[in-house]
Amino acid sequence: MSENTKIEWCDHTWSPWEGCQKVGPGCDHCYAEARNARFGGGTPTNWGPGAPRRRTAPNSWKLPLRWDRKAGEMGKRLRIFPSLCDPFDNAVDPAWRVDFFRLIAKTPNLDWLLLTKRIGNAREMLNEIVHELSCDLNTWDEFPWPGIWLGATIVNRAEMLRDAERLLAVPCRVHFWSVEPMLGDLGKIPPEMMPDWIICGGESGPGARPTHPEWPRALRDQCADAGVPFHFKQWGQWHTDAFLMSTGEPVFRQFDSFQQWVNKASTWVNGGVCLDRNGNVLRNGGDFMRARDAGDFPVTVMHRTGKRAAGRLLDGRTHDEFPEAR
């Protein structure tokens, strides 16, 4: 972990600008928007339609140059993640983006993890930037930069089917998904859509939605079968409050039938939520009867334990895999 971030999959976070606007369900509880509001007296002045983006201070632009020198001295590449912006936000002044990539070009010892919710913008913008910086001599498609890893945020199957091929269509050293917050089962992933690396995690913060435990398990198993590195970042706010008496290991309680829910709900649920096999929240007897009739049992019980208590163990182990440097 780095000196300035708690994000396990990068060494440093740094952003050329702050600000964005919501474009999908994964944006509903944006931590960067909440941070912007904290520093803006309760109002996220750089978030939302028409809101101005704020370029970061000139002195902060010296930090990546310092990290690059350090990486060169260590002989180890460092991973940098712009966490407070979307690099391919079309509401940003294009000149800022060119300046950002000019900085990237000056840091050959860094790997820049450019994660976007607007992957459809990436290829055209990258070609325009490289065309300008090379004085019209070449494009991104002809000469993709080796220090850039390109990622797409994918929170459910619909986004996967929409964006996975768009991501792979952009030439890049490493393609990755950030499945965080994981809001649905990705289902069977077509082999031709698999990226080089997948990060997965549940949602944290106020209003966080639970991640059904079967969703990351299924994704982990598909990654293992395909030889794709899998990084499980966190459970987020929701986990289980039940533990095996013999080992102390956490266990997710499940109602296998409607009758078991009738018998055990009063002691098992206890302030938690019940998720059917599709991740739908069941709130009352009518919901449970509909789940029974639709064949949507077993039903899993989850509790708001908090991010720290929930941790990042998936079936008793951490998953900290990264793609091999190429």
C-alpha positions in Angstrom: 0.0 0.0 0.0 1.3 3.5 -0.8 1.9 6.6 1.3 -1.3 8.4 0.1 -4.0 5.8 -0.6 -5.8 2.9 1.0 -6.7 1.4 -2.4 -5.0 -2.0 -2.4 -4.5 -2.3 -6.1 -2.4 0.9 -6.7 0.6 2.5 -5.2 -0.6 6.2 -5.4 -3.7 8.1 -6.2 -3.4 11.4 -8.1 -5.9 13.3 -10.2 -5.4 16.0 -12.9 -8.8 17.5 -12.1 -11.8 16.9 -9.8 -15.4 16.6 -10.8 -17.8 14.3 -12.8 -21.5 13.5 -13.1 -23.5 10.3 -12.7 -23.8 8.1 -15.7 -25.0 4.8 -14.2 -26.1 2.9 -11.1 -22.5 2.5 -9.9 -22.4 6.3 -9.5 -25.3 6.5 -7.0 -23.1 6.7 -3.9 -19.9 8.1 -5.4 -17.2 8.5 -2.8 -15.4 11.2 -4.8 -18.6 13.3 -5.0 -19.1 12.9 -1.2 -15.5 14.0 -0.7 -16.0 17.0 -2.9 -19.1 18.0 -0.9 -17.1 17.7 2.4 -14.5 20.2 1.1 -17.2 22.4 -0.5 -19.2 23.2 2.6 -21.8 20.4 2.0 -22.3 21.0 -1.7 -20.4 19.0 -4.4 -19.6 22.1 -6.5 -17.7 20.0 -9.1 -20.3 17.3 -9.6 -23.4 17.1 -11.7 -24.7 18.2 -15.1 -23.1 21.6 -16.0 -20.9 21.7 -12.9 -17.4 23.0 -13.5 -14.5 20.7 -13.2 -11.6 21.9 -11.0 -8.1 21.4 -12.2 -5.7 20.4 -9.4 -3.0 22.7 -8.1 0.2 23.2 -10.2 2.4 21.9 -7.3 0.4 18.6 -7.3 1.4 18.0 -10.9 5.0 17.6 -9.7 4.1 14.5 -7.6 4.0 12.0 -10.5 7.4 13.3 -11.6 8.8 12.6 -8.2 7.2 9.1 -8.1 8.7 8.4 -11.5 12.2 9.2 -10.3 11.7 7.0 -7.2 10.4 4.1 -9.4 13.4 4.4 -11.6 15.8 4.3 -8.7 14.0 1.3 -7.2 13.8 -0.5 -10.6 10.1 -1.1 -9.9 7.1 0.2 -11.8 4.5 2.0 -9.6 0.8 2.0 -10.3 -1.0 5.4 -10.3 -4.8 5.7 -10.2 -6.7 9.0 -10.9 -9.4 8.4 -8.3 -11.3 11.7 -8.3 -12.1 12.1 -12.0 -12.9 10.2 -15.2 -10.1 10.6 -17.7 -12.5 10.4 -20.6 -15.2 12.8 -19.3 -16.4 14.8 -22.2 -17.3 17.8 -20.0 -13.6 18.4 -19.3 -11.6 21.0 -21.3 -9.8 18.9 -24.0 -6.6 21.0 -23.3 -6.5 19.6 -19.7 -6.6 16.1 -21.0 -3.7 16.8 -23.4 -1.7 18.3 -20.5 -2.5 15.1 -18.5 -1.2 12.9 -21.2 1.9 15.1 -21.7 2.6 14.4 -18.0 2.1 10.7 -18.6 4.6 10.8 -21.4 7.2 12.2 -18.9 6.8 9.3 -16.4 8.1 6.2 -18.2 8.5 4.3 -14.9 4.8 4.6 -13.9 1.8 2.5 -14.9 -1.3 4.7 -15.2 -4.5 2.9 -14.4 -7.1 4.9 -16.3 -10.5 3.7 -15.1 -13.6 5.1 -16.9 -17.4 4.8 -16.9 -17.3 6.3 -20.4 -15.3 3.7 -22.3 -17.1 4.6 -25.5 -15.2 7.9 -25.5 -11.8 6.4 -24.9 -10.6 5.4 -28.4 -11.5 8.6 -30.2 -10.0 10.8 -27.4 -6.8 8.8 -27.2 -6.3 9.0 -31.0 -6.9 12.8 -30.9 -4.5 13.3 -28.0 -1.6 11.2 -29.5 -2.2 12.8 -32.9 -1.7 16.3 -31.3 1.3 15.3 -29.1 3.1 13.6 -32.0 2.6 16.7 -34.2 0.3 14.7 -36.5 2.8 11.9 -37.0 0.8 9.0 -35.5 -2.3 7.9 -33.6 -3.0 5.8 -30.5 -4.2 2.9 -32.7 -0.8 2.8 -34.3 1.3 3.4 -31.2 -0.5 2.7 -27.9 1.6 3.8 -24.9 3.0 1.0 -22.8 2.5 2.9 -19.5 -1.3 3.0 -19.7 -3.7 0.3 -18.4 -7.2 0.9 -19.5 -10.2 -0.1 -17.4 -13.9 0.0 -17.5 -16.3 0.1 -14.5 -18.8 -2.7 -14.9 -21.3 -3.2 -12.1 -23.8 -5.7 -13.6 -24.3 -7.9 -16.6 -26.0 -5.2 -18.7 -22.9 -3.0 -18.4 -20.6 -6.0 -19.2 -22.5 -6.8 -22.4 -22.4 -3.1 -23.4 -18.9 -2.2 -22.5 -16.6 -5.3 -22.5 -16.0 -5.3 -26.2 -15.7 -1.5 -26.4 -12.8 -1.8 -23.9 -11.0 -4.5 -25.8 -11.4 -2.6 -29.1 -9.0 0.0 -27.7 -5.3 -1.1 -28.2 -3.7 -1.2 -24.7 -1.0 -3.1 -22.8 -3.5 -4.1 -20.1 -7.3 -4.1 -20.2 -9.1 -4.4 -16.8 -12.5 -4.3 -15.3 -13.5 -2.7 -12.0 -16.5 -4.6 -10.8 -17.2 -2.2 -7.9 -19.7 -1.8 -6.6 -20.8 -5.2 -7.7 -24.6 -4.8 -8.0 -25.5 -7.9 -9.9 -24.4 -11.3 -11.1 -22.3 -11.0 -14.3 -23.5 -14.5 -15.4 -21.5 -16.5 -17.8 -18.8 -14.3 -19.3 -18.1 -15.0 -23.0 -14.4 -15.9 -23.4 -13.9 -13.2 -26.1 -15.0 -10.5 -23.6 -12.5 -11.5 -20.8 -10.0 -8.7 -20.0 -6.4 -9.1 -18.6 -7.4 -8.4 -15.0 -10.6 -8.1 -12.9 -11.0 -6.1 -9.7 -14.2 -6.8 -7.7 -15.7 -5.4 -4.5 -18.9 -4.5 -2.6 -20.2 -1.0 -1.9 -19.2 1.0 1.1 -20.5 4.2 2.7 -23.9 5.5 3.5 -26.7 3.9 1.4 -24.5 1.0 0.4 -26.2 -1.8 -1.4 -25.3 -5.5 -0.5 -23.3 -7.7 -2.8 -24.8 -11.2 -2.9 -21.9 -13.6 -1.9 -22.5 -15.9 -4.9 -21.7 -13.0 -7.3 -18.0 -12.6 -6.5 -17.6 -16.3 -6.0 -18.9 -17.0 -9.5 -16.6 -14.3 -10.9 -13.6 -15.6 -9.1 -14.2 -19.1 -10.4 -14.6 -17.9 -14.0 -11.4 -15.9 -13.7 -9.6 -19.0 -12.4 -10.9 -21.1 -15.3 -9.8 -18.4 -17.8 -6.4 -17.7 -16.2 -7.4 -14.1 -15.5 -5.9 -12.5 -12.3 -8.6 -11.7 -9.8 -8.4 -9.0 -7.1 -11.1 -9.0 -4.4 -11.0 -5.5 -2.9 -13.6 -5.6 -0.2 -17.1 -6.7 0.9 -18.1 -3.2 1.7 -20.7 -2.4 4.3 -22.6 -5.7 4.1 -21.4 -9.1 5.2 -22.6 -11.7 7.8 -22.9 -11.6 11.6 -22.8 -15.4 11.9 -19.7 -17.5 12.6 -19.0 -21.2 12.9 -18.6 -22.1 16.6 -15.8 -24.6 15.9 -13.5 -22.3 13.8 -14.8 -18.7 14.2 -15.1 -18.4 10.4 -17.9 -16.3 9.0 -20.8 -18.1 7.4 -23.7 -16.7 5.4 -26.9 -18.0 6.7 -29.4 -19.2 4.0 -33.1 -20.1 4.1 -33.4 -23.1 1.8 -37.2 -23.0 1.9 -40.1 -20.8 2.7 -40.9 -23.0 5.8 -37.3 -22.5 7.1 -37.8 -18.8 6.8 -41.0 -19.1 8.8 -39.2 -21.1 11.5 -35.9 -19.2 11.7 -36.5 -15.6 10.5 -37.0 -14.1 14.0 -33.5 -15.2 15.1 -31.5 -15.2 11.9 -32.5 -11.9 10.3 -32.4 -9.6 13.3 -32.0 -6.3 11.5 -30.4 -7.7 8.4 -31.7 -8.1 4.9 -32.7 -11.2 2.9 -31.6 -11.6 -0.7 -33.1 -14.1 -3.1 -30.8 -16.0 -5.4 -31.0 -13.1 -7.9 -30.1 -10.5 -5.3 -33.5 -9.0 -4.9 -34.3 -7.8 -1.4 -37.2 -9.6 0.3 -39.0 -7.4 2.8 -42.2 -9.3 3.8 -44.1 -12.5 3.6 -45.5 -11.7 0.3 -42.0 -11.3 -1.2 -41.0 -14.6 0.3 -44.0 -16.4 -1.2 -43.3 -14.9 -4.6 -39.7 -16.1 -4.3 -40.9 -19.6 -3.3 -43.3 -19.7 -6.3 -40.6 -18.4 -8.7 -38.0 -20.9 -7.4 -35.7 -18.1 -6.1 -34.6 -19.9 -2.9 -32.2 -20.2 -1.3 -32.4 -16.8 0.4 -29.2 -15.3 1.9 -29.1 -13.2 5.1 -26.7 -10.3 5.2 -26.1 -7.6 7.8 -24.6 -4.1 7.8 -21.5 -4.9 9.6 -19.4 -2.0 8.3 -16.5 -2.2 5.9 -13.8 -2.9 8.5 -15.6 -5.8 10.1 -16.6 -7.2 6.7 -13.0 -7.2 5.5 -11.8 -8.6 2.2 -11.6 -12.4 2.7 -13.6 -14.4 0.1 -14.2 -17.9 1.4 -11.4 -17.6 3.9 -8.6 -16.1 1.8 -7.5 -12.9 0.2 -7.3 -12.5 -3.6 -4.6 -10.0 -4.5 -3.7 -11.1 -8.0 -2.3 -8.7 -10.6 -1.5 -9.1 -14.3 2.1 -10.0 -15.2 4.2 -7.0 -16.4 4.5 -7.3 -20.2 
